[in-house]
Amino acid sequence: MKETRIIGLLIRDRIKEAGKLQLLLTRNAHLIKTRLGFHELNQNTCSRAGVVILHLTGNPQEWTALEEEISQIGGVEIQHMSFIY
């Protein structure tokens, strides 16, 4: 069996939390196949909240450890989907 895992992250305050999250994702870059990040932007403001979507690769046990580390960062909500085939 093979598993594909997608993790969604809601960063409630990008200015406050993005640095911690970036360091963690950089340390675990070997587990990240695809990364997509976005936040609302208009002419007058740049949203403090943001969303990051990660498509993971590698060892599923390391995915769980990564999710646990992410959940320790205040202001970051994590959700995931797993597809087993």
Secondary structure, DSSP 8 states (H G I E B T S, - for coil): --EEEEEEEEES-HHHHHHHHHHHHHHTGGGEEEEEEE--B-SS-B-S-EEEEEEE-S-HHHHHHHHHHHHTSTTEEEEEEEEE-
